[in-house]
């Protein structure tokens, strides 16, 4: 794996994935939605092996521009054609069903569902045979919680997209898998849940803690490695034994 695109790579799990892949020797182009300062910090932390591109995952045109920019970076650095996609960009929502507005529904579905689809499409059109695609879902599709209706639905769509894509791309030796993290210590988790709730779920895991972004990045790296060539269409739950 030499040339990778990571969507949503400026913070949390996405940042950990970018840092892990560059540590493993890859050239990485990653997207960010709005926080340019955070994106530049990731570039600096990766010693120049990662390049940030601003792109809203909800907009198919911006997704395509992300991959076009990646093509140019990979060519300029002699990294070869795209060999890996990690589709991580996502937004969370905790609105109860009876209070959910059409605007919130459309935004969550657009970023999480439509964004994943068009990223996979863009990757499939240019990826070298034998490439790797990993989509990031959530343990919430198997362990539903109140207030996560549209979020869980959007991630369920990602999981089914992954299974179909694995069938379509398998003849080219491209594997397509999902990683479903459990609660992971990110800004998104801390913003969505009070500290006592985070502590409570930590005690529910077999390992007695919430995940760290690096834990999820390690699972992603495994699925991108040659050792995972016989794994495709799978959903790996990385939750420390929560479910």
C-alpha angles and dihedrals in degrees: 000000000000108000120041138173119206119187117211094017104152100086146009118002092354093056091048090052093050091049093047094049094048089048086054090055103262128138105232132197111192134183130226129188105217116325102096093170092058091046092053090049089057091050090052093046090053094053096238097309092108127063123197122218122184110232135150107227090211092065114075091201092056091046090054091048089052091057093043089054089048090053089056094047093049092048093048091051096041090238094142126232123327109292103171141029125191108190103202106140111121148140130219130221132184102184117137114243095248091054099041114120125212088243093058092044092052094047096050093045092045096053099036102033109023092035092055092048096052093043090054090046092051091047094047091054095057108020120118118243110272093033128145133235123187123183122196117226129159140253083238090087089064099029104041120198130194113268095027099093100121094034093052091044092052092050092047087057089053091053093052091045087055094052093049093045090052089058095046097046100035094092087064092053091251114143121209120194141160130228115203110197123203119218105324127190100252136130088259092057094046092048093050102043135040118243093255091056091050090049091048095053090046089062090051094062122089090237095048099238144071118259126269121225089244090058090060093042089056091056091048090050090052092054090049093051128095088248089069095057092116095050117089137141089024133134112214112199109213103186108121091253098307096138 
